[in-house]
Structures are given as C-alpha cells and as structure tokens.
Amino acid sequence: MAIITISRGSYSHGKEVAEKVAKKLGLECISREVILEASKQYNIPEFKLLRAIQDPPSFFDRITGGKEKYVAYVKAVLLKHLKRDNVVYHGFAGHFFVANVPGILKVRIIADIEERARLVMERDGISREEAIDFLNRLDADRRRWGQRLYSIDTTDPSLYDLVIHIGQIKIDDAVDLVCYASEMKCFKITQETRSMLEDLAIAAEVQACVMEIKPDAVVSCNDGIVQITIRMPIEMNESQMVEKIKNACKNIEGIKEIRISTKPMTLFRS
C-alpha cells in the first residue's frame, strides 16, 4: 500500500511518470478528477477551481478570500481520495496538504527549460523565445501561488522526499526510482498515517462547508473532535452563528464532536 504525491513543473513529464508509476504499482492515478469532483460537489464552475490552484491570488482575492474558498473545496476532495490509500496524485499543491503526514512519498519532477520549451513549441507551434517566455511566466505564477497562500516556495527541494531531474535520467528510470522509494519502510502506510489523514480530511471538509458562513474560521481535527475558532463582532448573535455552523457540518462523516470557540472582533466606524 502506498500514497504518492507527484508535484510537476509544467511540461516536465510528471504526468507520464505518475501514470506509469501507478500502473506498475497497481495504484489509482488521479489529477484532474479531483477538480471535476469538487466542481460537482460544491457546484463551482470547473474553470474557477482550475484558476484557484494555478493562478496566484490577486489583490482582490486576498481581501475577499475568494481563492482560498476554491482551494478549500479542492483540498477537501483530494484528502478524501488520499485517505483511501493506494493512490498516486499528480498535479499542483497536493504535497502542501499532507506536508507533515509521515509515510507519504512526496516527489518533485523537473526538467531543463530547453526540453520543456520543445514540448510547448510542438504543442502550440510557437518560437523558442515565445515558449521560454511562456514557461517563465507560468513558473513565476506557480511560485507566487505558494508564497501568497502558504508562504512556501514550490521549488524548495526540502518540501519533497525525492526530486528527479528528467534528462540524463529518463522517464522510465524515474518511474523505477519512485517505485523503489515507495517500497522503503519509511513510506509504508501506518495507522498513524491513516489517523492523521482521517483528521485532515474531516477538517478540510468542515472548512469547505463553513466557507460561505465564516471564510476566516480556523478549523482543526484531532481523533474526530473538530475545533473551530471564529472571530465575531461583539454585536453579532453568537448562538445563532454557532448553530448555523453546526448545521452546515451535521452530515460530515467521522465527526465525534464539534467544539466552537469565539473571539471578539471589534468593528471600527468612522
């Protein structure tokens, strides 16, 4: 049994590696399916979810929390898949959501800019200079995404257990390396891993459910006990807000108890 997340720079052959690893190990391989499922479950257009995990937050997003809401929906669906075990996820952001979970193999696939540009040129029929400019802008957007939402640089190798440079190491070599690493004792799925993923999945689903009510709510879960902390204006009815949040979460499986604490938030008036 294994859980593998593969972070891939655009046009770096990460998709091919992920699909071949999944086939070789007999695991489910997911990527775009997470977006489609989140779109259906939360009734959000697919393009909005794609932009949420691809484009850096705008100034307006950072004020309204709009992008965080869509990311929360994707995170809830992805963690639901990961907790089922036996899965390879390839795409952007997967490793962010399980950063501190032991036993999950986190892989980064990279490639030289010239090889990536070649793929873009073949796909879009553009010049080398245009392809490189496109890739540089795309990479910069991805880095800003991680920095603004999580204060993390996606290119930081310390985020991953294994970084593979496709070049001298070919795609099939990379597949063999990932499969070999997945068999190591440290990447075996333990009860600790399952428990942590279960709590993370519950917390993510709660976060997604309360986004429309209190997008700034802080949610955590420990052994099925959910802790939600919210800030409220002193004149707002606390009991009504608490009841509204509990009703929004009542159908989430695995919750043993919901504890809601409030902190005062002063509204300044001119």
PASEBA-1860 file (N, C-alpha, C; in nm, 3 decimals):
! residues 270
1> MAIITISR> 0.084/-0.119/0.000/0.000/0.000/0.000/0.087/0.124/0.000 ~ 0.047/0.226/-0.076/0.129/0.346/-0.085/0.043/0.467/-0.120 ~ 0.090/0.583/-0.077/0.032/0.710/-0.118/0.148/0.795/-0.170 ~ 0.136/0.839/-0.294/0.243/0.916/-0.358/0.185/1.043/-0.416 ~ 0.247/1.156/-0.383/0.210/1.282/-0.448/0.325/1.322/-0.539 ~ 0.293/1.357/-0.662/0.395/1.397/-0.758/0.368/1.539/-0.801 ~ 0.455/1.629/-0.756/0.449/1.769/-0.797/0.530/1.782/-0.925 ~ 0.472/1.847/-1.022/0.540/1.853/-1.152/0.539/1.994/-1.208
9> GSYSHGKE> 0.653/2.041/-1.245/0.655/2.164/-1.320/0.587/2.140/-1.454 ~ 0.525/2.241/-1.510/0.456/2.225/-1.637/0.552/2.178/-1.744 ~ 0.508/2.080/-1.823/0.585/2.025/-1.934/0.717/1.964/-1.886 ~ 0.710/1.894/-1.772/0.830/1.831/-1.717/0.820/1.679/-1.716 ~ 0.721/1.625/-1.786/0.699/1.480/-1.796/0.646/1.419/-1.666 ~ 0.599/1.501/-1.573/0.547/1.448/-1.448/0.424/1.362/-1.465 ~ 0.339/1.398/-1.561/0.218/1.321/-1.585/0.252/1.179/-1.631 ~ 0.347/1.170/-1.725/0.386/1.037/-1.773/0.444/0.952/-1.661
17> VAEKVAKK> 0.529/1.014/-1.577/0.589/0.940/-1.465/0.480/0.891/-1.371 ~ 0.387/0.978/-1.337/0.281/0.941/-1.242/0.197/0.826/-1.296 ~ 0.159/0.834/-1.422/0.073/0.730/-1.479/0.145/0.596/-1.486 ~ 0.274/0.600/-1.518/0.350/0.474/-1.526/0.376/0.416/-1.388 ~ 0.399/0.502/-1.289/0.418/0.454/-1.152/0.290/0.386/-1.103 ~ 0.178/0.451/-1.125/0.050/0.395/-1.081/0.023/0.260/-1.146 ~ 0.052/0.250/-1.275/0.029/0.124/-1.345/0.121/0.015/-1.294 ~ 0.246/0.049/-1.270/0.344/-0.050/-1.226/0.314/-0.100/-1.086
25> LGLECISR> 0.265/-0.011/-0.998/0.237/-0.048/-0.860/0.092/-0.092/-0.838 ~ 0.009/-0.077/-0.940/-0.131/-0.114/-0.927/-0.210/-0.018/-0.841 ~ -0.179/0.112/-0.852/-0.245/0.213/-0.771/-0.340/0.297/-0.857 ~ -0.436/0.360/-0.791/-0.522/0.456/-0.860/-0.440/0.581/-0.893 ~ -0.461/0.638/-1.010/-0.391/0.760/-1.051/-0.493/0.871/-1.070 ~ -0.478/0.980/-0.996/-0.576/1.088/-1.004/-0.507/1.223/-1.026 ~ -0.577/1.313/-1.089/-0.529/1.450/-1.108/-0.650/1.539/-1.135 ~ -0.687/1.551/-1.261/-0.799/1.636/-1.300/-0.930/1.589/-1.238
33> EVILEASK> -0.938/1.459/-1.207/-1.060/1.404/-1.148/-1.099/1.478/-1.020 ~ -0.998/1.523/-0.945/-1.025/1.595/-0.821/-1.099/1.726/-0.849 ~ -1.056/1.796/-0.954/-1.122/1.921/-0.991/-1.266/1.896/-1.034 ~ -1.285/1.794/-1.117/-1.420/1.762/-1.166/-1.513/1.725/-1.051 ~ -1.462/1.647/-0.956/-1.544/1.606/-0.842/-1.577/1.725/-0.753 ~ -1.478/1.811/-0.729/-1.502/1.930/-0.647/-1.602/2.023/-0.715 ~ -1.591/2.036/-0.846/-1.683/2.120/-0.922/-1.827/2.072/-0.905 ~ -1.846/1.943/-0.913/-1.979/1.885/-0.899/-2.029/1.893/-0.756
41> QYNIPEFK> -1.944/1.858/-0.659/-1.986/1.853/-0.520/-2.022/1.990/-0.464 ~ -1.943/2.092/-0.502/-1.965/2.225/-0.445/-2.029/2.323/-0.543 ~ -2.070/2.269/-0.658/-2.142/2.348/-0.758/-2.065/2.474/-0.798 ~ -1.937/2.454/-0.829/-1.850/2.563/-0.871/-1.800/2.532/-1.012 ~ -1.804/2.628/-1.104/-1.753/2.601/-1.239/-1.609/2.551/-1.236 ~ -1.582/2.454/-1.320/-1.450/2.390/-1.322/-1.338/2.491/-1.345 ~ -1.361/2.590/-1.433/-1.254/2.685/-1.466/-1.215/2.769/-1.345 ~ -1.310/2.795/-1.254/-1.278/2.873/-1.134/-1.187/2.792/-1.041
49> LLRAIQDP> -1.213/2.664/-1.030/-1.129/2.579/-0.945/-0.989/2.564/-1.006 ~ -0.983/2.550/-1.137/-0.853/2.539/-1.204/-0.770/2.666/-1.183 ~ -0.834/2.780/-1.198/-0.762/2.906/-1.177/-0.718/2.922/-1.032 ~ -0.798/2.867/-0.940/-0.765/2.880/-0.797/-0.637/2.808/-0.762 ~ -0.609/2.696/-0.829/-0.487/2.620/-0.796/-0.375/2.644/-0.895 ~ -0.399/2.732/-0.993/-0.294/2.760/-1.091/-0.245/2.905/-1.085 ~ -0.338/2.998/-1.064/-0.302/3.140/-1.067/-0.279/3.194/-0.926 ~ -0.182/3.282/-0.909/-0.160/3.341/-0.776/-0.277/3.431/-0.738
57> PSFFDRIT> -0.306/3.444/-0.607/-0.418/3.529/-0.565/-0.395/3.674/-0.605 ~ -0.500/3.737/-0.654/-0.494/3.879/-0.686/-0.514/3.960/-0.557 ~ -0.496/4.090/-0.567/-0.521/4.177/-0.451/-0.664/4.161/-0.403 ~ -0.758/4.153/-0.497/-0.900/4.135/-0.461/-0.922/4.002/-0.392 ~ -0.857/3.896/-0.442/-0.869/3.763/-0.379/-0.823/3.766/-0.235 ~ -0.712/3.837/-0.209/-0.656/3.838/-0.075/-0.746/3.913/0.022 ~ -0.825/4.008/-0.029/-0.918/4.081/0.057/-1.044/3.999/0.083 ~ -1.097/3.937/-0.022/-1.225/3.866/-0.011/-1.210/3.720/0.028
65> GGKEKYVA> -1.089/3.666/0.014/-1.071/3.523/0.043/-1.131/3.433/-0.063 ~ -1.157/3.489/-0.183/-1.221/3.411/-0.288/-1.143/3.289/-0.330 ~ -1.013/3.306/-0.353/-0.932/3.193/-0.399/-0.916/3.088/-0.290 ~ -0.905/3.132/-0.163/-0.894/3.037/-0.052/-1.016/2.947/-0.046 ~ -1.132/3.002/-0.080/-1.255/2.922/-0.078/-1.247/2.808/-0.179 ~ -1.203/2.839/-0.300/-1.196/2.736/-0.403/-1.087/2.633/-0.372 ~ -0.976/2.680/-0.317/-0.869/2.588/-0.277/-0.920/2.493/-0.169 ~ -1.002/2.546/-0.077/-1.058/2.462/0.030/-1.143/2.350/-0.028
73> YVKAVLLK> -1.218/2.378/-0.134/-1.302/2.275/-0.197/-1.215/2.166/-0.260 ~ -1.111/2.207/-0.329/-1.021/2.110/-0.392/-0.951/2.027/-0.285 ~ -0.906/2.092/-0.180/-0.836/2.023/-0.072/-0.925/1.917/-0.007 ~ -1.051/1.950/0.016/-1.143/1.856/0.080/-1.160/1.730/-0.003 ~ -1.174/1.747/-0.135/-1.193/1.631/-0.223/-1.065/1.550/-0.234 ~ -0.951/1.618/-0.248/-0.824/1.547/-0.261/-0.794/1.463/-0.138 ~ -0.811/1.520/-0.020/-0.782/1.444/0.103/-0.876/1.326/0.119 ~ -0.997/1.338/0.070/-1.090/1.226/0.075/-1.036/1.109/-0.008
81> HLKRDNVV> -0.974/1.142/-0.122/-0.913/1.038/-0.206/-0.789/0.980/-0.139 ~ -0.703/1.066/-0.086/-0.577/1.019/-0.029/-0.598/0.927/0.091 ~ -0.700/0.955/0.171/-0.720/0.873/0.290/-0.765/0.731/0.256 ~ -0.807/0.710/0.132/-0.846/0.575/0.090/-0.726/0.486/0.062 ~ -0.607/0.550/0.050/-0.483/0.474/0.032/-0.470/0.426/-0.113 ~ -0.353/0.371/-0.145/-0.325/0.314/-0.276/-0.352/0.411/-0.390 ~ -0.286/0.526/-0.385/-0.315/0.629/-0.485/-0.190/0.708/-0.520 ~ -0.182/0.748/-0.646/-0.081/0.843/-0.693/-0.157/0.968/-0.736
89> YHGFAGHF> -0.122/1.081/-0.676/-0.181/1.208/-0.719/-0.073/1.291/-0.786 ~ -0.101/1.335/-0.908/-0.006/1.423/-0.975/-0.077/1.553/-1.010 ~ -0.010/1.661/-0.980/-0.069/1.791/-1.002/-0.010/1.890/-0.905 ~ -0.070/2.007/-0.904/-0.017/2.114/-0.822/-0.081/2.112/-0.685 ~ -0.001/2.134/-0.582/-0.047/2.161/-0.445/-0.071/2.039/-0.357 ~ -0.071/1.918/-0.413/-0.101/1.802/-0.331/-0.012/1.788/-0.209 ~ 0.118/1.814/-0.226/0.213/1.797/-0.116/0.192/1.901/-0.006 ~ 0.133/2.017/-0.039/0.106/2.119/0.063/0.011/2.065/0.169
97> FVANVPGI> -0.089/1.989/0.124/-0.197/1.946/0.213/-0.158/1.831/0.304 ~ -0.048/1.762/0.274/-0.005/1.648/0.356/0.140/1.665/0.400 ~ 0.183/1.790/0.411/0.324/1.819/0.437/0.380/1.748/0.559 ~ 0.301/1.737/0.664/0.352/1.681/0.790/0.303/1.539/0.818 ~ 0.249/1.475/0.717/0.198/1.339/0.736/0.309/1.238/0.703 ~ 0.347/1.154/0.797/0.453/1.055/0.770/0.403/0.944/0.678 ~ 0.496/0.883/0.605/0.461/0.767/0.524/0.418/0.799/0.383 ~ 0.391/0.926/0.353/0.351/0.964/0.218/0.475/1.006/0.140
105> LKVRIIAD> 0.494/0.947/0.024/0.610/0.978/-0.059/0.579/1.101/-0.144 ~ 0.656/1.207/-0.122/0.634/1.333/-0.193/0.747/1.352/-0.294 ~ 0.710/1.357/-0.421/0.807/1.358/-0.530/0.792/1.487/-0.611 ~ 0.903/1.540/-0.657/0.904/1.655/-0.747/0.974/1.613/-0.876 ~ 0.909/1.635/-0.990/0.968/1.606/-1.121/1.000/1.737/-1.190 ~ 1.125/1.752/-1.234/1.166/1.874/-1.303/1.235/1.837/-1.435 ~ 1.249/1.936/-1.522/1.319/1.914/-1.649/1.384/2.045/-1.692 ~ 1.485/2.034/-1.779/1.553/2.153/-1.831/1.456/2.241/-1.907
113> IEERARLV> 1.480/2.371/-1.906/1.395/2.467/-1.975/1.390/2.438/-2.125 ~ 1.502/2.392/-2.182/1.504/2.365/-2.326/1.411/2.249/-2.362 ~ 1.412/2.145/-2.280/1.323/2.031/-2.305/1.177/2.073/-2.288 ~ 1.150/2.151/-2.186/1.013/2.199/-2.163/0.967/2.289/-2.278 ~ 1.059/2.377/-2.323/1.025/2.466/-2.434/0.996/2.387/-2.562 ~ 1.072/2.280/-2.582/1.049/2.196/-2.700/0.907/2.141/-2.702 ~ 0.860/2.097/-2.586/0.725/2.042/-2.577/0.620/2.149/-2.603 ~ 0.643/2.270/-2.551/0.550/2.379/-2.574/0.548/2.418/-2.722
121> MERDGISR> 0.666/2.423/-2.783/0.676/2.458/-2.925/0.601/2.356/-3.011 ~ 0.614/2.228/-2.978/0.544/2.123/-3.053/0.394/2.134/-3.035 ~ 0.352/2.166/-2.914/0.208/2.173/-2.887/0.143/2.295/-2.950 ~ 0.208/2.412/-2.935/0.144/2.538/-2.974/0.196/2.597/-3.105 ~ 0.303/2.540/-3.160/0.355/2.591/-3.284/0.412/2.731/-3.272 ~ 0.481/2.758/-3.162/0.537/2.891/-3.139/0.689/2.883/-3.139 ~ 0.755/3.000/-3.135/0.901/3.004/-3.139/0.959/2.965/-3.003 ~ 1.090/2.936/-3.004/1.160/2.902/-2.880/1.150/3.016/-2.780
129> EEAIDFLN> 1.172/3.140/-2.828/1.168/3.254/-2.737/1.030/3.270/-2.674 ~ 0.925/3.252/-2.754/0.788/3.262/-2.702/0.760/3.151/-2.601 ~ 0.810/3.032/-2.628/0.787/2.919/-2.538/0.857/2.941/-2.404 ~ 0.980/2.989/-2.408/1.055/3.013/-2.285/0.990/3.125/-2.204 ~ 0.944/3.230/-2.272/0.876/3.339/-2.202/0.748/3.288/-2.137 ~ 0.674/3.204/-2.206/0.552/3.144/-2.151/0.583/3.062/-2.026 ~ 0.686/2.980/-2.033/0.722/2.894/-1.919/0.771/2.976/-1.801 ~ 0.849/3.080/-1.827/0.898/3.164/-1.718/0.783/3.232/-1.645
137> RLDADRRR> 0.684/3.280/-1.721/0.569/3.344/-1.658/0.486/3.242/-1.580 ~ 0.472/3.123/-1.635/0.396/3.017/-1.569/0.465/2.976/-1.438 ~ 0.596/2.959/-1.442/0.671/2.922/-1.321/0.661/3.030/-1.214 ~ 0.669/3.156/-1.257/0.660/3.268/-1.162/0.523/3.271/-1.095 ~ 0.418/3.245/-1.173/0.283/3.241/-1.116/0.270/3.130/-1.013 ~ 0.327/3.012/-1.043/0.318/2.899/-0.950/0.391/2.931/-0.819 ~ 0.506/2.995/-0.830/0.581/3.030/-0.708/0.503/3.132/-0.624 ~ 0.445/3.230/-0.692/0.366/3.330/-0.618/0.245/3.267/-0.550
145> WGQRLYSI> 0.186/3.167/-0.614/0.071/3.097/-0.556/0.108/3.040/-0.419 ~ 0.217/2.964/-0.417/0.259/2.901/-0.292/0.300/3.002/-0.188 ~ 0.368/3.106/-0.230/0.416/3.207/-0.135/0.302/3.286/-0.075 ~ 0.203/3.321/-0.154/0.094/3.405/-0.104/-0.009/3.327/-0.024 ~ -0.032/3.201/-0.060/-0.131/3.123/0.013/-0.071/3.047/0.131 ~ 0.054/3.000/0.116/0.113/2.914/0.218/0.250/2.960/0.266 ~ 0.298/3.072/0.213/0.432/3.122/0.247/0.539/3.017/0.221 ~ 0.522/2.943/0.112/0.614/2.836/0.075/0.653/2.851/-0.072
153> DTTDPSLY> 0.780/2.827/-0.101/0.828/2.828/-0.239/0.817/2.687/-0.295 ~ 0.736/2.669/-0.399/0.713/2.535/-0.453/0.839/2.470/-0.508 ~ 0.941/2.550/-0.536/1.066/2.493/-0.591/1.163/2.450/-0.481 ~ 1.129/2.472/-0.357/1.216/2.437/-0.244/1.228/2.285/-0.234 ~ 1.346/2.227/-0.254/1.360/2.081/-0.253/1.329/2.018/-0.117 ~ 1.337/2.097/-0.009/1.310/2.040/0.124/1.164/2.002/0.142 ~ 1.077/2.043/0.051/0.936/2.007/0.058/0.911/1.864/0.013 ~ 1.012/1.804/-0.050/0.994/1.673/-0.114/1.091/1.570/-0.059
161> DLVIHIGQ> 1.050/1.445/-0.069/1.139/1.335/-0.031/1.232/1.298/-0.145 ~ 1.188/1.326/-0.267/1.263/1.285/-0.384/1.242/1.387/-0.496 ~ 1.351/1.442/-0.546/1.346/1.534/-0.660/1.419/1.468/-0.776 ~ 1.350/1.452/-0.889/1.409/1.382/-1.005/1.414/1.477/-1.124 ~ 1.532/1.489/-1.180/1.554/1.573/-1.296/1.549/1.486/-1.421 ~ 1.443/1.508/-1.502/1.432/1.433/-1.626/1.529/1.491/-1.728 ~ 1.621/1.408/-1.772/1.724/1.450/-1.867/1.812/1.330/-1.888 ~ 1.923/1.326/-1.816/2.005/1.206/-1.818/1.928/1.089/-1.757
169> IKIDDAVD> 1.847/1.120/-1.656/1.753/1.021/-1.602/1.629/1.025/-1.691 ~ 1.598/0.917/-1.758/1.485/0.912/-1.849/1.356/0.884/-1.772 ~ 1.245/0.894/-1.843/1.114/0.878/-1.779/1.103/0.741/-1.712 ~ 1.141/0.636/-1.782/1.131/0.501/-1.724/1.225/0.484/-1.605 ~ 1.340/0.551/-1.610/1.431/0.549/-1.495/1.365/0.616/-1.374 ~ 1.299/0.727/-1.400/1.231/0.799/-1.293/1.121/0.714/-1.232 ~ 1.051/0.642/-1.316/0.945/0.552/-1.268/1.005/0.447/-1.175 ~ 1.116/0.388/-1.216/1.181/0.287/-1.133/1.226/0.346/-0.999
177> LVCYASEM> 1.278/0.468/-1.001/1.323/0.532/-0.877/1.206/0.554/-0.781 ~ 1.095/0.605/-0.833/0.978/0.631/-0.748/0.922/0.500/-0.692 ~ 0.914/0.399/-0.776/0.863/0.269/-0.730/0.954/0.209/-0.624 ~ 1.084/0.220/-0.644/1.180/0.169/-0.545/1.163/0.243/-0.412 ~ 1.155/0.375/-0.418/1.140/0.454/-0.295/1.011/0.419/-0.223 ~ 0.905/0.393/-0.298/0.775/0.364/-0.235/0.777/0.235/-0.154 ~ 0.875/0.148/-0.185/0.886/0.020/-0.114/0.967/0.032/0.015 ~ 1.028/0.147/0.037/1.109/0.165/0.157/1.020/0.167/0.282
185> KCFKITQE> 1.076/0.122/0.391/1.000/0.110/0.516/0.939/0.243/0.559 ~ 1.011/0.353/0.538/0.963/0.482/0.585/0.841/0.532/0.509 ~ 0.811/0.469/0.394/0.695/0.510/0.316/0.583/0.406/0.319 ~ 0.586/0.322/0.420/0.475/0.231/0.441/0.364/0.304/0.515 ~ 0.242/0.279/0.475/0.128/0.346/0.537/0.096/0.278/0.670 ~ 0.105/0.354/0.778/0.080/0.302/0.912/-0.054/0.352/0.965 ~ -0.091/0.303/1.081/-0.213/0.351/1.144/-0.203/0.500/1.179 ~ -0.082/0.543/1.212/-0.062/0.686/1.238/-0.094/0.769/1.114
193> TRSMLEDL> -0.046/0.722/0.999/-0.074/0.791/0.873/-0.224/0.797/0.848 ~ -0.291/0.683/0.864/-0.435/0.678/0.838/-0.512/0.771/0.931 ~ -0.473/0.773/1.057/-0.543/0.859/1.154/-0.523/1.006/1.122 ~ -0.401/1.043/1.085/-0.374/1.182/1.051/-0.451/1.224/0.926 ~ -0.454/1.136/0.826/-0.527/1.167/0.704/-0.677/1.178/0.730 ~ -0.728/1.093/0.816/-0.871/1.098/0.850/-0.905/1.232/0.914 ~ -0.823/1.276/1.009/-0.847/1.404/1.076/-0.831/1.521/0.979 ~ -0.730/1.514/0.893/-0.710/1.621/0.794/-0.828/1.628/0.697
201> AIAAEVQA> -0.877/1.511/0.656/-0.990/1.508/0.563/-1.116/1.565/0.627 ~ -1.139/1.532/0.753/-1.256/1.585/0.824/-1.244/1.737/0.837 ~ -1.127/1.783/0.880/-1.106/1.927/0.897/-1.124/2.002/0.765 ~ -1.074/1.943/0.656/-1.086/2.007/0.525/-1.231/2.015/0.480 ~ -1.306/1.909/0.506/-1.447/1.910/0.467/-1.527/2.010/0.550 ~ -1.495/2.018/0.679/-1.560/2.118/0.765/-1.527/2.258/0.715 ~ -1.399/2.282/0.686/-1.356/2.413/0.635/-1.434/2.450/0.509 ~ -1.448/2.353/0.419/-1.521/2.378/0.295/-1.667/2.410/0.321
209> CVMEIKPD> -1.727/2.342/0.419/-1.869/2.362/0.449/-1.897/2.496/0.515 ~ -1.800/2.549/0.590/-1.825/2.675/0.661/-1.773/2.796/0.584 ~ -1.717/2.773/0.466/-1.659/2.883/0.389/-1.760/2.993/0.358 ~ -1.881/2.955/0.325/-1.982/3.055/0.291/-2.033/3.127/0.416 ~ -2.015/3.067/0.533/-2.064/3.127/0.657/-1.955/3.212/0.722 ~ -1.838/3.151/0.746/-1.725/3.221/0.807/-1.597/3.177/0.737 ~ -1.562/3.245/0.626/-1.444/3.204/0.550/-1.314/3.215/0.628 ~ -1.313/3.294/0.735/-1.191/3.309/0.813/-1.186/3.215/0.933
217> AVVSCNDG> -1.278/3.120/0.941/-1.278/3.024/1.052/-1.151/2.940/1.049 ~ -1.096/2.912/1.167/-0.978/2.826/1.179/-1.026/2.690/1.227 ~ -0.997/2.587/1.148/-1.051/2.454/1.175/-0.938/2.353/1.194 ~ -0.952/2.269/1.295/-0.860/2.157/1.315/-0.941/2.037/1.363 ~ -0.879/1.920/1.356/-0.948/1.798/1.400/-0.847/1.704/1.462 ~ -0.884/1.646/1.575/-0.798/1.551/1.644/-0.884/1.435/1.692 ~ -0.861/1.317/1.633/-0.936/1.197/1.668/-1.086/1.220/1.654 ~ -1.126/1.288/1.549/-1.269/1.307/1.521/-1.333/1.423/1.594
225> IVQITIRM> -1.258/1.488/1.683/-1.310/1.603/1.756/-1.267/1.729/1.683 ~ -1.364/1.803/1.631/-1.338/1.921/1.549/-1.339/2.046/1.636 ~ -1.234/2.125/1.621/-1.225/2.253/1.690/-1.235/2.364/1.586 ~ -1.331/2.453/1.602/-1.350/2.566/1.511/-1.339/2.695/1.591 ~ -1.251/2.782/1.547/-1.234/2.912/1.613/-1.277/3.021/1.515 ~ -1.366/3.108/1.561/-1.415/3.215/1.475/-1.405/3.349/1.547 ~ -1.386/3.452/1.468/-1.386/3.588/1.521/-1.519/3.652/1.485 ~ -1.581/3.720/1.584/-1.713/3.777/1.563/-1.722/3.919/1.616
233> PIEMNESQ> -1.794/4.005/1.545/-1.823/4.138/1.600/-1.902/4.123/1.730 ~ -1.877/4.209/1.826/-1.940/4.194/1.957/-2.091/4.205/1.950 ~ -2.143/4.272/1.845/-2.288/4.288/1.837/-2.357/4.173/1.764 ~ -2.279/4.077/1.710/-2.338/3.965/1.638/-2.387/3.859/1.735 ~ -2.497/3.792/1.701/-2.555/3.689/1.786/-2.470/3.562/1.778 ~ -2.400/3.533/1.886/-2.307/3.420/1.887/-2.378/3.287/1.876 ~ -2.486/3.269/1.948/-2.555/3.139/1.948/-2.610/3.106/1.810 ~ -2.658/3.206/1.737/-2.710/3.181/1.602/-2.598/3.139/1.508
241> MVEKIKNA> -2.484/3.204/1.519/-2.370/3.169/1.435/-2.322/3.028/1.464 ~ -2.310/2.992/1.590/-2.267/2.858/1.630/-2.363/2.753/1.576 ~ -2.491/2.779/1.588/-2.591/2.684/1.541/-2.584/2.670/1.389 ~ -2.563/2.779/1.321/-2.555/2.777/1.175/-2.436/2.693/1.128 ~ -2.323/2.708/1.195/-2.203/2.632/1.159/-2.224/2.483/1.187 ~ -2.282/2.451/1.302/-2.305/2.310/1.335/-2.401/2.245/1.236 ~ -2.503/2.317/1.194/-2.597/2.262/1.096/-2.529/2.237/0.962 ~ -2.438/2.325/0.924/-2.367/2.309/0.797/-2.280/2.184/0.797
249> CKNIEGIK> -2.235/2.141/0.914/-2.141/2.028/0.925/-2.207/1.898/0.970 ~ -2.337/1.897/0.989/-2.401/1.783/1.055/-2.395/1.653/0.976 ~ -2.378/1.661/0.844/-2.378/1.539/0.763/-2.237/1.488/0.729 ~ -2.134/1.549/0.787/-1.997/1.506/0.759/-1.964/1.381/0.841 ~ -1.921/1.278/0.771/-1.889/1.152/0.839/-1.760/1.163/0.920 ~ -1.757/1.093/1.030/-1.635/1.083/1.111/-1.626/1.182/1.225 ~ -1.716/1.280/1.228/-1.711/1.379/1.335/-1.771/1.320/1.463 ~ -1.695/1.325/1.571/-1.744/1.278/1.701/-1.803/1.394/1.781
257> EIRISTKP> -1.744/1.510/1.763/-1.789/1.627/1.839/-1.738/1.753/1.770 ~ -1.818/1.859/1.777/-1.775/1.989/1.724/-1.768/2.089/1.839 ~ -1.652/2.148/1.855/-1.633/2.250/1.959/-1.606/2.382/1.889 ~ -1.683/2.482/1.921/-1.669/2.613/1.858/-1.636/2.717/1.963 ~ -1.527/2.786/1.941/-1.489/2.895/2.030/-1.489/3.025/1.951 ~ -1.525/3.132/2.018/-1.533/3.262/1.950/-1.439/3.362/2.015 ~ -1.391/3.452/1.930/-1.308/3.562/1.978/-1.372/3.693/1.933 ~ -1.369/3.795/2.016/-1.432/3.921/1.976/-1.356/3.989/1.864
265> MTLFRS> -1.432/4.050/1.775/-1.373/4.128/1.666/-1.439/4.265/1.667 ~ -1.363/4.366/1.695/-1.417/4.500/1.703/-1.435/4.559/1.565 ~ -1.552/4.615/1.541/-1.578/4.684/1.415/-1.553/4.832/1.433 ~ -1.465/4.887/1.351/-1.433/5.029/1.363/-1.523/5.109/1.271 ~ -1.576/5.214/1.322/-1.664/5.301/1.244/-1.607/5.442/1.241 ~ -1.620/5.507/1.128/-1.572/5.645/1.116/-1.680/5.741/1.165
END
